[in-house]
Amino acid sequence: MEIVYSEGHRSHDPQTFIHRGRLVQSPERPERADMLLSSAINAGHEALEASQTDASILTRVHTARYLDFLENGINEWLALPHAGPEIVPNTHPNRFASHYASHIVARSGFHQADTACPVGRGTWAAARSSVDVALNVGDLIARGQHRAYGLCRPPGHHACTEMAWGFCYLNNVAILAESLRMNGAGRVAILDIDIHHGNGTQQIFYERPDVLTVSVHADPDGFPVFFSGYADEIGSGAGEGFNVNLPLKHGSDDGAFVDAIATGMHRIGEFGPDVLLVALGLDAYRGDPLSVLDVTTDGFRKAAKVIGNFDAPIAMLQEGGYPCPELGDNLVAFLGAIHD
């Protein structure tokens, strides 16, 4: 299988991650992409470095003021007296904002949902390169590839219209879906199998009937992202019925994971998309540092076989999956089974 990657991800090396009040090493660091890429190449997949793409598509998914914050906010931040090297919010407007304030500290709180998405000097370039990977995968699909994979880093599925969240800045899978729609795809489906709910993707398409969003994830009651991902979130307005959440009990094993994916694929089959996009999280693995599920490497293989029965083209973009000895094995198992 052809896989797309970019060395541009290296410019984003976050130094700030606050977990339960402690400053610890971020699990979303460059080494995870190295582990995934080397494993895929060693398994015989062909690696293609992404070419630069047109940035205009970004404004179809994200607001201009958010994009400006990501690209240029770091310069204002570093000009502050005693500023740290990364934009990390210390104030959030939550539900009570009456104005969009101009100060960089206020804008950081408005545009960054948590402390897991610090913005450094290289964050914008890395996020743009991750979008390049996604759109290059879309080009492969448009040229007739039936299956293609993009090693997107940083990931994207938590990024909302104008908010970074949970390691994510630009919503790669949403941007690819929008690009495909603009270029002739009548309907696009997104299946997210990351252990964390794809809240940003849900928010972006929640009122639209042309992009079906399905997310299989750990029960958010007691697990990030906490505030969305419940089964009663089904879309609204024209999008009612086109958002499906399939939360799993913590501790769920391969059987429950694969069964939920099969349920999601049934709904996708009813929808009848021209292209299926898979937001490929590998953090449901039992040994992943962020996991609360009990999915094995074979579970990813079985999940891929269920997804791979879909006849239309499938584009896979990397979401979560964090440094552990089996990270690359899980990717190889998934790609091998879906490519069979």
C-alpha positions in Angstrom: 0.0 0.0 0.0 1.2 3.6 -0.7 1.5 5.5 2.5 2.1 9.3 2.7 4.2 11.1 5.3 6.0 14.4 5.9 9.2 15.2 7.6 7.6 18.5 8.4 6.0 17.1 11.6 9.4 17.4 13.4 9.0 21.1 13.9 6.3 20.4 16.4 7.9 19.0 19.6 5.6 20.0 22.4 7.3 20.6 25.8 4.1 21.2 27.8 1.6 18.6 28.9 -0.1 19.0 32.2 -1.7 15.8 33.5 -3.6 16.1 36.8 -1.7 19.1 37.8 1.8 17.7 37.0 4.0 18.8 34.1 4.9 15.6 32.3 6.3 14.6 28.9 3.8 14.8 26.1 2.9 11.5 24.5 2.3 13.3 21.2 6.0 13.7 20.2 8.0 13.1 17.1 9.1 9.6 18.0 5.6 8.2 17.5 5.7 9.1 13.8 9.1 7.6 13.5 7.9 4.3 15.1 4.9 4.2 12.7 6.8 5.0 9.6 9.7 2.6 10.1 7.3 -0.2 10.9 5.2 0.4 7.8 8.3 0.6 5.6 9.8 -2.6 7.1 6.5 -4.4 6.4 6.9 -3.5 2.7 4.6 -0.5 2.3 5.8 2.2 -0.1 6.4 5.6 1.6 5.8 8.8 -0.4 6.7 12.2 1.0 3.8 14.6 0.8 4.0 17.6 -1.6 2.8 21.0 -0.5 -0.9 21.7 -1.1 -3.1 24.8 -1.5 -3.9 26.3 1.9 -7.2 27.9 0.7 -9.1 24.7 1.7 -8.4 25.4 5.4 -10.9 28.3 5.4 -13.7 25.8 4.4 -13.2 24.1 7.8 -11.6 26.6 10.2 -12.2 30.3 10.8 -9.8 33.0 9.6 -9.2 34.3 13.1 -8.3 30.8 14.3 -5.9 30.2 11.5 -4.3 33.6 12.1 -3.8 32.6 15.8 -2.2 29.3 14.9 0.1 30.9 12.3 1.0 34.2 14.0 0.1 34.1 17.6 3.4 32.7 18.8 5.2 36.0 17.8 2.8 38.0 20.0 3.2 35.5 22.8 7.0 35.5 22.7 7.0 39.4 22.9 5.3 39.3 26.3 7.5 39.9 29.3 8.6 36.6 30.9 6.8 34.5 28.3 7.4 30.8 28.1 8.5 29.2 24.7 5.0 27.9 23.9 1.5 29.3 24.0 -0.2 27.6 26.9 -3.6 29.1 28.0 -4.2 30.0 31.7 -7.6 31.5 31.2 -10.7 30.2 29.4 -13.9 32.0 28.7 -15.9 28.8 28.8 -19.7 29.6 28.4 -19.5 33.2 29.5 -17.6 35.1 26.8 -19.3 38.2 25.5 -16.4 39.4 23.4 -13.5 38.1 21.4 -10.6 39.9 23.1 -7.5 41.0 21.2 -4.9 40.2 23.8 -2.8 37.1 22.9 -3.4 35.6 26.4 -7.2 36.0 25.9 -7.0 34.5 22.4 -5.0 31.5 23.6 -7.8 30.7 26.1 -10.4 31.1 23.5 -8.7 29.0 20.9 -7.0 26.3 23.0 -9.4 24.0 24.9 -6.7 22.4 27.1 -3.0 22.4 27.9 -2.4 19.4 25.6 -2.1 21.6 22.5 0.7 24.1 23.2 1.6 26.2 20.2 5.4 26.6 19.6 7.4 28.2 16.8 7.1 25.1 14.6 3.5 24.1 15.4 1.9 25.9 12.4 4.3 24.4 9.9 3.9 20.9 11.3 0.1 21.2 11.3 0.2 22.4 7.7 2.4 19.5 6.7 -0.1 17.1 8.4 -2.9 18.6 6.2 -0.6 18.2 3.2 -0.4 14.5 4.0 -4.1 14.2 4.2 -4.7 16.0 0.9 -2.0 14.0 -0.8 -3.9 10.8 0.3 -7.0 12.3 -1.3 -5.0 12.8 -4.5 -4.1 9.1 -4.5 -7.7 8.2 -4.1 -8.8 10.5 -6.9 -6.2 8.9 -9.2 -7.7 5.5 -8.6 -6.0 4.0 -5.5 -8.5 1.8 -3.6 -6.7 2.1 -0.3 -4.2 4.7 0.9 -2.9 5.7 4.3 -1.6 9.1 5.6 0.7 9.4 8.6 -0.7 12.6 9.9 1.2 14.2 12.8 0.0 16.2 14.6 -3.4 14.4 14.6 -6.6 16.3 13.9 -9.9 14.9 15.0 -10.2 17.0 18.2 -9.7 20.3 16.4 -12.9 22.2 16.1 -13.8 25.0 13.8 -11.8 27.5 15.9 -10.4 25.5 18.7 -7.3 23.3 19.2 -7.9 20.4 21.6 -6.2 17.2 22.7 -2.9 17.4 20.6 -4.9 18.6 17.5 -4.7 21.9 15.6 -6.1 21.5 12.1 -8.7 18.8 11.5 -7.1 16.7 8.8 -9.9 14.3 8.2 -12.5 17.1 8.0 -10.4 19.0 5.6 -9.9 15.9 3.4 -13.7 15.3 3.5 -14.4 18.9 2.5 -11.9 18.7 -0.3 -13.4 15.5 -1.6 -16.9 17.0 -1.5 -15.6 20.1 -3.4 -14.1 17.8 -6.0 -17.1 15.8 -6.9 -17.8 13.2 -4.1 -21.5 13.2 -3.5 -21.3 11.7 0.0 -18.4 11.1 2.3 -18.4 9.0 5.5 -15.9 9.3 8.3 -15.3 6.3 10.7 -13.3 7.3 13.7 -11.9 4.4 15.8 -9.6 6.4 18.1 -10.2 5.7 21.8 -11.1 9.3 22.3 -14.3 10.7 20.7 -13.8 12.6 17.5 -15.4 15.7 18.9 -13.9 18.2 16.5 -15.1 16.3 13.5 -18.5 15.9 15.0 -18.8 19.7 15.6 -17.7 20.6 12.1 -20.3 18.3 10.4 -23.0 18.2 13.0 -25.6 20.0 10.9 -24.7 18.5 7.6 -26.3 15.5 5.8 -23.6 15.1 3.2 -20.9 13.9 5.6 -21.8 11.0 7.9 -19.6 10.9 11.0 -19.3 7.7 13.0 -17.1 7.4 16.1 -16.2 4.3 18.1 -14.5 5.3 21.4 -14.3 4.8 25.1 -17.3 6.0 27.2 -16.5 9.7 27.7 -18.2 9.8 31.1 -14.9 9.7 33.1 -12.6 9.8 30.1 -11.4 12.6 27.8 -12.9 14.4 25.9 -15.6 14.2 28.7 -18.0 16.7 27.1 -19.2 14.8 24.0 -19.3 11.4 22.4 -22.6 10.2 24.0 -25.0 8.0 22.0 -27.8 10.6 22.1 -25.7 13.0 20.0 -27.2 12.3 16.5 -26.7 15.6 14.6 -29.1 18.5 14.4 -31.1 20.4 11.7 -30.3 19.0 8.3 -27.7 16.8 9.9 -30.0 15.0 12.3 -29.4 11.3 11.9 -26.0 11.7 10.3 -23.9 11.6 13.5 -23.4 8.3 15.2 -21.5 7.7 18.5 -20.8 4.2 19.7 -19.2 4.5 23.1 -17.6 1.5 24.7 -17.4 0.5 28.4 -14.0 0.9 29.8 -12.2 -2.5 29.7 -13.9 -3.6 26.5 -12.0 -6.2 24.6 -11.5 -7.1 20.9 -15.1 -8.5 20.5 -16.8 -5.4 21.7 -14.5 -3.1 19.7 -15.0 -5.1 16.5 -18.8 -5.4 17.0 -19.1 -1.6 17.5 -17.1 -1.0 14.3 -19.4 -3.5 12.5 -22.4 -1.6 13.7 -20.8 1.6 12.4 -20.0 0.0 9.1 -23.7 -1.1 8.7 -24.8 2.5 9.1 -22.1 3.6 6.6 -23.4 1.0 4.1 -26.9 2.4 4.5 -25.5 5.9 3.8 -23.7 4.8 0.7 -20.7 7.1 0.5 -18.5 7.6 -2.5 -15.4 7.5 -0.2 -14.8 6.2 3.3 -12.4 8.1 5.5 -11.0 6.2 8.5 -9.6 8.3 11.4 -7.2 5.6 12.5 -6.5 5.8 16.2 -4.4 3.0 17.6 -4.7 4.0 21.2 -7.5 1.5 22.1 -4.6 -0.9 22.4 -4.3 -2.4 25.8 -0.7 -1.3 26.2 -1.1 2.2 25.0 -0.2 4.8 27.7 -3.6 6.5 27.3 -5.8 3.4 26.9 -8.8 2.3 29.0 -9.8 -0.5 26.6 -8.4 -4.1 26.2 -7.9 -4.2 22.5 -5.1 -6.4 21.2 -3.0 -6.3 18.0 -5.3 -9.0 16.6 -8.2 -6.8 17.4 -6.9 -4.1 15.0 -6.5 -6.9 12.4 -10.1 -8.0 12.8 -11.4 -4.4 12.7 -9.5 -3.8 9.5 -11.1 -6.9 7.9 -14.6 -5.6 8.8 -13.8 -2.1 7.4 -12.0 -3.5 4.4 -15.2 -5.3 3.2 -16.5 -1.9 2.1 -16.3 -1.6 -1.7 -15.7 2.1 -2.2 -12.2 3.7 -1.8 -10.9 4.0 1.7 -8.5 6.7 2.9 -7.0 6.2 6.3 -5.4 9.1 8.3 -3.5 8.6 11.5 -5.0 10.0 14.7 -3.9 8.7 18.1 -1.6 5.8 19.2 1.2 6.7 21.5 4.7 5.4 22.2 4.6 1.8 23.3 6.6 -1.3 22.0 3.7 -2.5 19.9 2.6 0.7 18.3 4.2 -0.1 14.9 2.9 -3.7 15.1 -0.6 -2.4 15.5 -0.4 -0.2 12.4 1.1 -3.0 10.3 -1.6 -5.4 11.4 -4.3 -3.0 10.4 -2.8 -2.0 7.1 -2.1 -5.6 6.1 -5.6 -6.8 6.9 -7.4 -3.9 5.1 -5.1 -4.3 2.1 -5.8 -8.0 1.7 
